[in-house]
Amino acid sequence: MPEPARGPTRYDDPMSAPQTPSPTDLIHHDYLPPDGFRAPMPGIHKASTVIFSNVAAMRARDWQHKTGYSYGLHGTPTTFTLEERISSLEGGLQCVLTPSGLSAIANVNLALLKTGDEVLIPDNAYGPNKALAQGELKAWGITHQLYDALSPADLAAKIGPRTRLVWLEAPGSVTMEFPDLPELVRVCRQHGVTTVLDNTWGAGLAFNAFALPGLAELRGSAGVDLSVQALTKYPSGGGDVLMGSVVTRDEALHLRVKLCHMRLGLGVGANDVEAVLRSLPSMALRYAAHDRTARALAQWLAGRPEIAQVLHPAWPGSPGHAHWRATCGEGAQAAGLFSVVFDDQFSAAEVDRFCDRLRLFKLGYSWGGFMSLVVPYDIGTMRQPGVSAWPHRGVLVRFSIGLESVDDLRADLDQALAALPAHP
């Protein structure tokens, strides 16, 4: 039997009867939705390949300045949108996104340091930052020193001819000391050394890292040169996203970071970017709520006989409290993170059992989410002898305060403290 003649395709006659679709039709469908759609949330663009209209457009691409697109790894409308919002939040002009806070730290180190250079890091800094210096940077011939974050004089004494980068952190990781940021920046500027701040705690809300008080007389930026965040924390707020950012105000510095970012192949997923974009509008409200509850609990714990010291920038007895007030200004904010040192009559095992007995506070790293967390630390293993003094003998416990009721959290702490053994 002869094969029946094939009827007209939809390309021949749009009014013809529908034909069995071809896989090609599914890939090269010619429908485009109309322009002009707007909604509270921006559209989510997922791409590795980016389509160009012609060869000239392909060759004229400029992903470095966000004037066009070349490849998904170098940016989409979705990632560009989050970068611009984080940049504005921190008072910067440029931003790149990385897969985690630690990758943002690594991006800065690898972009700005080479064999023979030296980097200075606070002794109370985020542990993985120090571990990176002790591991990979050392293996590549980049040396480092630790300095006392509360002593600008110690920093000045350790800056040498090979020092190219100084890390700052406010407050210190776990122990919560708040440094004199303007003075540390001034010391670095006098020596011509680049400064980078781990601003995860401040999150662009507590203070403007690029406009610190008392630095208006300095040429260029009146603050740090770069600001790094783990967007994993307050910008995300859900405990379900890993992401980092590097913000700058200097074009040349930004391009060094961005080109290194490109060569390392760093990228973030569109769904993770969507989660952060969705959380950003509520961040200031959440930050303030974390702050209120943390202060109330810190004050309550300061009155407990089991606690020898409260470490919270807003607490008058906490190291660097005056620097926090001066840097953050009137109506200063202080996030939702603080630590306490137990009276040294309680052993590490007893403090561990206190943490295990908590019900609302969950054992877990990270912070900035809606669920309260607790972690005990052995500070003796986290400090380099002779760099910065740690005067306490008791065990330190860090609390990340979530969005639960302050009364419920206080009751949870109370029942766990009541179970501690009595000591003469």
Secondary structure as GFF3:
##gff-version 3
##sequence-region A 1 424
A	DSSP	alpha_helix	23	27	.	.	.	ID=ss1
A	DSSP	alpha_helix	55	59	.	.	.	ID=ss2
A	DSSP	three_ten_helix	63	65	.	.	.	ID=ss3
A	DSSP	three_ten_helix	72	74	.	.	.	ID=ss4
A	DSSP	alpha_helix	77	90	.	.	.	ID=ss5
A	DSSP	beta_strand	94	98	.	.	.	ID=ss6
A	DSSP	alpha_helix	101	112	.	.	.	ID=ss7
A	DSSP	beta_strand	118	122	.	.	.	ID=ss8
A	DSSP	alpha_helix	127	132	.	.	.	ID=ss9
A	DSSP	pi_helix	133	137	.	.	.	ID=ss10
A	DSSP	alpha_helix	138	139	.	.	.	ID=ss11
A	DSSP	beta_strand	143	147	.	.	.	ID=ss12
A	DSSP	alpha_helix	152	158	.	.	.	ID=ss13
A	DSSP	beta_strand	163	169	.	.	.	ID=ss14
A	DSSP	alpha_helix	181	190	.	.	.	ID=ss15
A	DSSP	beta_strand	194	198	.	.	.	ID=ss16
A	DSSP	beta_strand	226	230	.	.	.	ID=ss17
A	DSSP	beta_strand	244	248	.	.	.	ID=ss18
A	DSSP	alpha_helix	251	264	.	.	.	ID=ss19
A	DSSP	alpha_helix	270	279	.	.	.	ID=ss20
A	DSSP	three_ten_helix	280	282	.	.	.	ID=ss21
A	DSSP	alpha_helix	283	302	.	.	.	ID=ss22
A	DSSP	beta_strand	307	311	.	.	.	ID=ss23
A	DSSP	alpha_helix	321	328	.	.	.	ID=ss24
A	DSSP	beta_strand	337	342	.	.	.	ID=ss25
A	DSSP	alpha_helix	348	357	.	.	.	ID=ss26
A	DSSP	beta_strand	362	363	.	.	.	ID=ss27
A	DSSP	beta_strand	373	377	.	.	.	ID=ss28
A	DSSP	three_ten_helix	379	381	.	.	.	ID=ss29
A	DSSP	beta_strand	396	400	.	.	.	ID=ss30
A	DSSP	alpha_helix	406	418	.	.	.	ID=ss31
###
